[in-house]
Amino acid sequence: RGLGHTVVERDIDFRPRDVPVILGLLFRAIHDFVGEVERPARLERRTRALARPGMLVSDRRLDRLRAAERTMAERVGELFVEHDVLLTPVMAETTSARLSMCWMLRAVQTSIPAAIISSTSW
């Protein structure tokens, strides 16, 4: 504002049904990455654990997830018709208390609650 910019508050059209699309693409990407690494055994155990759910994302499902991602990107991208920049908090509220319960869980069990908690800030 002090530099002459107009700042407005605007909601992003991000929906709870977008979370499975993002997580499916994320897990498949991690799986593909681990498959390309020369020595996957050298990766941290949690990283290898995050790759396992990606095995469940078939090429056919990946195509459907990418189509859903394009739809989501078009919907969310409409924001840029009127705005040049989007600033979002990583988390709109302090969630460390809610996430601290996840510290002892396995990687996948931690990722899903974290994605759901952080998506509610949008």
C-alpha positions in Angstrom: 0.0 0.0 0.0 2.8 2.4 0.9 4.3 1.8 -2.6 1.1 2.9 -4.4 -0.5 -0.6 -4.8 -4.1 -1.2 -4.4 -4.6 -4.1 -2.0 -7.9 -5.9 -1.8 -9.1 -8.9 0.1 -10.5 -11.6 -2.1 -11.5 -15.2 -1.5 -9.9 -17.9 -3.7 -12.3 -20.4 -5.3 -10.4 -23.4 -3.8 -12.7 -26.2 -2.8 -12.4 -29.2 -0.5 -12.8 -31.5 -3.5 -9.6 -30.1 -4.9 -7.6 -31.6 -2.1 -7.7 -35.2 -3.4 -6.6 -34.0 -6.8 -3.6 -32.2 -5.4 -2.7 -35.1 -3.1 -3.0 -37.6 -5.9 -0.7 -35.6 -8.2 1.7 -35.0 -5.3 2.0 -38.6 -4.3 2.3 -39.7 -8.0 5.1 -37.1 -8.6 7.0 -38.3 -5.5 6.6 -41.9 -6.6 7.9 -41.0 -10.1 10.8 -39.0 -8.6 11.8 -41.9 -6.3 11.7 -44.2 -9.3 14.2 -42.0 -11.1 16.7 -41.6 -8.2 19.9 -43.6 -8.7 19.9 -44.9 -5.2 16.5 -44.7 -3.6 17.7 -46.6 -0.5 19.6 -43.4 0.3 16.5 -41.4 0.6 14.9 -40.7 3.9 12.5 -43.4 5.0 9.6 -40.9 5.2 10.3 -39.9 1.6 10.2 -43.5 0.4 7.0 -43.9 2.4 5.4 -40.9 0.6 6.2 -42.6 -2.7 4.1 -45.7 -1.9 0.7 -44.1 -2.3 1.8 -42.9 -5.7 1.8 -46.6 -6.8 -2.0 -46.4 -6.5 -2.3 -43.6 -9.1 -2.4 -45.4 -12.4 -1.6 -43.7 -15.7 -5.4 -43.6 -16.4 -6.1 -42.0 -13.0 -3.2 -39.6 -13.6 -4.9 -38.4 -16.8 -8.1 -37.8 -14.9 -6.3 -36.0 -12.1 -4.5 -33.8 -14.7 -7.8 -33.0 -16.3 -9.3 -32.0 -12.9 -6.2 -30.0 -12.2 -6.7 -28.0 -15.5 -10.3 -27.3 -14.5 -9.2 -26.2 -11.0 -6.4 -24.0 -12.5 -8.9 -22.3 -14.8 -11.3 -21.7 -12.0 -8.7 -20.4 -9.6 -6.9 -18.5 -12.4 -10.0 -16.3 -13.0 -8.7 -14.3 -10.1 -6.0 -12.9 -12.3 -8.4 -11.3 -14.7 -8.8 -8.5 -12.1 -5.6 -8.9 -10.0 -1.9 -9.1 -10.8 -0.5 -10.6 -7.6 -1.9 -13.1 -5.1 -0.5 -13.2 -1.6 -1.7 -16.0 0.7 -0.7 -17.1 4.1 0.7 -20.6 4.4 -1.8 -21.1 7.2 -4.2 -18.5 8.2 -4.3 -19.5 11.8 -1.9 -21.1 14.2 -2.3 -24.8 13.6 0.7 -26.1 15.4 -1.4 -27.5 18.2 -3.5 -29.4 15.7 -0.5 -30.6 13.7 1.6 -31.5 16.7 -0.5 -34.5 17.2 0.7 -35.7 13.8 4.4 -35.7 14.6 4.5 -39.4 15.5 2.4 -40.5 12.6 3.8 -42.0 9.4 4.4 -39.6 6.5 1.1 -40.2 4.7 -0.9 -40.0 7.8 0.7 -36.6 8.5 0.4 -35.3 5.0 -3.4 -35.7 4.7 -4.4 -33.8 7.9 -1.8 -31.1 7.0 -3.3 -30.6 3.6 -6.8 -30.4 4.9 -5.9 -28.0 7.7 -3.9 -25.7 5.4 -6.5 -25.8 2.7 -9.1 -24.4 5.1 -7.0 -21.2 5.3 -7.7 -20.4 1.7 
